Amino acid sequence: MSNAVKFTPAGGRVEVDVASRQGNAEIVVRDTGAGIRADALPYVFQRFWQGETSHSRRSGGLGLGLALARHFVELHGGTISAESPGEGKGATFTVRLPGAPS
């Protein structure tokens, strides 16, 4: 969520949806911010990778946030994914976590 807020300009929108789907928790964070180039999507969860945009350079950081998010989600048996229609068109991040055993 912090990246969505960081990369969405004033007047933009950040939405968070939390739902139970097939016994699993699903958290979707969608924004209307900077977006991600198609060729960059495979790398967004790699440590220290920040892309080649002026947006990422301006906002600072070490490029560890999404890598840590993936690590923590996977430690809990879940998955995290990123989608974007391209630069300037926002992004969607989806976290899926297994539900509690019944």
Salt bridges, closest charged atoms under 4 A:
GLU15 OE2 - ARG13 NE 2.72
GLU15 OE1 - ARG30 NH1 3.45
ASP17 OD2 - ARG21 NH2 3.49
GLU26 OE2 - ARG21 NE 2.59
GLU26 OE1 - ARG96 NE 2.92
ASP39 OD1 - ARG37 NE 2.94
GLU52 OE1 - ARG57 NH2 3.32
